[in-house]
Structure formats: C-alpha cells, structure tokens
C-alpha cells in the first residue's frame, strides 16, 4: 500500500520496497518470479520508475490516465518474465454508471473532462481489440478532451460542472494573489504558503507525536521534542508531518494550530506499535504499514 499519508521515513521505506518489486532493477533479481499487488493513490503516477503488467484504475482525466498507463510494460528487459496473459499491457478502467461522477468530480473538480475521457474509452472499447495506440493518443485524446469547445452531445450536468469549475478556478487564483499581497513577508519555507497559494482542497500538515512513559512529547521514531534546538525544529517537524486535507481541520475535527503554527496530534501507542487517539467525533490511527487513517464515530442520540 502506497499513499501520501506517511511520515517521511516510512514513505521512503515504502517507496524502496515498491521499487524493489516493480522497479528497473528488482531486488532480489527473482522478485518478479511471483505475483505482487500494489494498492496506491495518485502518488504512484509521478516520479517513481515502475513497471506493471496490469493496471486497474478508477476514472480520471485523460492526461493523468496516460501518466498511469506509462507505468505499464515500462522496461523491455522484463518482457521475457511476464505471464503469457500479459504479453500486451492491459489497463482496466472503472467507469461510473450514468453521468454522476460523485467523488471523482470532488477530487478532480470538473466532471466534463471525466465525461469526455469516458466517451473516448468506451469508443476505443467498441473498436477491434480495444487498443489505445501511443504516441498518437497523446495528441488526439488530449486535444479532444481539453481543446475542443463543444462536442454537441454533452449532458447539462457536465456543462454546468465545467462552468462552475472555471468560476471557482478564477476565484481561487484571485484569492491566492490577494493573500500574497496581504502577506508580502511570506517565503517558501513558511508553513502557511501552501494554504495561501494552492488551488483545490489544500493540505494541512499534521504533526504526529506521542507521549512516552515519562510524559515527554516524542516523534513516532522515539526522538523527544525537548532534545531539539530551534535550528532543527523546522526540518524535523516537516519530516514527521503528514499532509491531510484542509477540511479535516474544520468543526473541531483536529486540535487547534498552536503558537508555533503547528497542528499537533498527540497520540497513544499500543503493544502492536500502532498509534491512536480520539479527537472529537473522530478516531485517528497510524502504523508504518498503513499510514494515517481517520474513522468517524457514529453518534446515536438517546431518547428522553
């Protein structure tokens, strides 16, 4: 399992493991002699040099889909070791039924590009052998999805989504510029800069710490905060923080940001090296294998 909600050291270990199984130089050399399954979020489509036999993905905008497809049969030297089932690279895309993109629209902001991508996929599926041919597909598909003004048959729901997305994008850019003008002293190292300049559902950096048996605040690797001097804090805080959506911090779902401009989640540690804490109506868990998880508690009202 690979996603963004790991502290830096655990993320590094995860990426090393993934590269050993799916990278250009598997370790050990016979690592590809048996099957392996990687479950990942969008982090897998960037920076990591990976080679898969089969890709299963949810619908996403065409350019991101092509990035993911670029991890299929990436290294020619692995071709001889592939199962006969995967002599050709196979991509399976889960599509919604109808025009309701629900959480997909929430993630990518614009269901029009999702709808158009889906139409091209379904059209390719109807053709003989369902092949998407590269590099021609890069230009042909991306131009149709992003540059063609009107297809003429687009549902009202996706047209409205596109109009809303354009308005919100312009508003977001305006707000970012306004915030920067109001805060001219901010630099790239300021923990506020991401909140002020990024579009979409911005991130909140959550510092994960726990109380040891002596009542000291420690990072998950055991280092105590008291052992740090001021010159070390910024770097160590970044290495032990996990990005979560800014919306997680609303309605008392997380502790307030402290005087050091840090949101600290103080956890407890169990006998299985899992860290946990309840805050408000949420339970938070962290383990080096699974990363940070949040579970909402269901509150049931009692009758008088």
N, C-alpha and C positions, 0 to 999 in steps of 0.2 A: 504494500500500500504506500502510495506516494502522493502527498499534497503539501500545501504551503503552511499548515498549522503545526509545525515542529519548531523547536528551538534550533539554533544554527548547527550545533554539534550533532544532534540527531538527524537533521536534514542531510548533513554531509555524509553520515553513515548510511543513510537510506540511498542516497544517490550513488555512493560507491558500490553498494550491493546490487543496485539496478544495473549499473554499468558492467559489473562482473558477469551478470546473466545475459544482458541484451546488448552490450556494447561491442565495439570493433575488435576487442581482444579479450574474449571471455576468460575468466579465472575461476576455477581451473579450466584448462583447454577443452575439457569434455563437458563443460557446463551446459552446452546446447544439446547434449545427447538425450536429455529428458525434458519433458514439458514444464514450462513455468508460466504463471499467470501474474500479470501486473495490473493492479487496480489503481488508477491515477486520475487526478483532476487535470486542468489545463496546464499545469506546470510541466507536464511531460512533453508538450509540443514545442518547447523552446529550450535551447542551449544544450540539452543532453543528446549525445550522438548514439541513438538507439536503433535497433533493427528488430522488427517484429514480423512474424509470419501472418498474423491475423489481427486486425484492429476492429474493435466493436466500440462504437461511439454514439452518443446522443446527437441530435441535430444541432448544428452550429453554423454561423456564417461561412460562406464558401471559402474565403481566404484562410480561416482558421482550420476548416476541414482539410484543405490541401496541405497545411502545415502538418497536421496529424498523419495524413496519408504519406507524407515524406519520410515517416519512420517505418514504412513497410518495405521489406527487401532492400534495405539501405546499403548493405555490404555484400558485394558479389561473392566474396570468399565463403560466405555462409550458405550459398545456394546448394551446395552438394549435401549439406546436412539437413536440409528441410524435408519434412514429410512429403510424400507424393501428393497429399491433399492440398499442399500449399506451394506447388510449383509456380503458381501465379499469386501475386499479392492480392489479398482479399480484405475488403473493408465493408463492414456491416453497419448501417446507419439506422438507428431507431427514429422513426418519424411519428409525429402526433397524428391522431385521427381527427380530421377536420382542420379548421383554421385557428384553433385555440392553442397558443403556444405557451400559455401559463408561465411557469417558472423560467422557461427558455427566454421569453421576452424580458422577464425581470433581470436576467443575467446579462443579456446582450443589448437590451434597450430598444430594439427595433425588430418587430416581427416581419416587416416587409422583406428584409434580407433573408430571414429564415424561410419565409414562404417561397421566395424565388429560388433559393437553394434547393428546397424540397422539390419544386417543379422540375428542375434540371436533373435531380437524382432519379425521380420517377420516370422521366423521359429516357434517361440512359438505361434504366432497368428494362424498359419495353423493347429496347434495341437488342439485336442479336449479341449474345454473350455478356451483355451488361458491362461493357468495358468503358472506362474513362481513360482517354489517351493523353499522356503528357509528352512534351510540354505544351501542346496546343490548348489543352483545357485551361491552363492558367489564364491566357488572354480571353478565350472565348467565354468561359463561365464567369469570370470576374467582371468583364465588361457588361454582360447581360444583367448581373445582379446589381452592380453599383452605378453603371453609367447610362443604361437605357432608361429614359424618362418614364415611360408608361407602357406596360405590357397590354393594357386594354381589357384584361380579364381578372384584374386583381380584386379580391374581396374588399369591401368597405373597411372591415376591421383592420386589415394590414395597411391600408392607405391612411387611416386615422392614426395608427401606431407610428407610421413614418412621420406624419405631420407633428405629432406630439414629441417624438424623439428630436426633430430638428429644432423645435422651440426650446426644449429643455437643454439641448446642447449649446445653443446660443446663450441661454440664461446662465448655464454653468460657466462658460468661458467669461462672460461679463462679471459674474461674481468672483471668479478667480482673480481677474485683473484688478477689481475693486479691492479685494482683500490684500493683494500685494501692494497696492498704492497706499493703503491704510497702515501697512506694516513694513515700511521700507527697510527696517533693520534685520529682517529675517534672512538667514543664509541657508545653504543647502543642508547644513547639519542640524538645523532646528527641527525638533520633533513635530512642530506644527506645520511644516512646509507641505507635507503630503496632503493634509486636510485642506489647505488653502488653495492648492493648485490642481489637484487631480479631479477628473470627471467621474461620474458614476457613484457607486457605493464605496466611498473612501474607506481606508483602513484606519483602525485604532490599534496601536501597538500595546499589547498586553504583557506586562512583566510578570512572569511566573516565579513565585518564590514559596518557600515553606518554612515553618517554624521547627527548628531542631529540638532535641531533648532539653537543651539549655535555654530555650526560649529565644534563640537568635534567629534573625531572618537570613535564610540561605537560598542560593540559587539551586536549581534541581540537580546540579552536579556536586553539590555539597559546599561550594565556596560561600563564605559568610560575607554579607554586605559590610560588616564592620571592618573587614580586612582590606577594603578598598580605599584608596585615597581619591581625592576629587578628580585627578587627571585620568584615572582608569574608569570612572563610572560610566561615561557616555558609551565607550566601546563595549564594556561588559553588559550594560543594560541592553544594547542592541543585540548582542549575541544570545541573550536569554529572554528575548521578547518574541511573541507570536503575533502576527497580524490577524486581526479579526475585523469583520465589517463594522463600520462606524455605528450602524444601527444597533449593535449589541450593547452599546453603552447607554441607550435610551431607557427611560422608565425604570431606573434603579436596577437594571439587569446586571450591572457591574459596579464595582466600587468607584467613588469619585476620583478624578485625577488629583494627585497630591501637589504639594508645593514645589516639587521637583519636576512637575509637568509629566508625571508618570502614572499610569493606571496599574496598580499592583493587585494581583490576585493571589492572596495568601492562602496556601493550600495545606492539607494534611497528607501524610504519607502512610500507606498501609504496608503489610508484610510482603506484598507482591510488587513492590516498587511502583505502585500506581498512586498518583497524587489526585486529590479530590477536595472539593469544597462546595458548599451550598451558599448561594447569594441570591436573596430574594426568592423568586419562584423558579430558579434555575440551578441545576447541578452541573458542575464543571469537572471533567476528568482529564488527566494527562498521563500518557505512558509513552516511552520511547518507541514502541512498535506502532502505536495507533495515532499518536499526536493528541492535539487538544480536541475534546468533544464537549458539546453542550446538550443537555437534556432538560426540557421544560417540565416542571411539575404540574400536574393537573390538580387544580384546587376545587374541591367539592364543597358547596355551601351546606350548612346544617339547617334543618328546619327548626323553627322555634317550638 
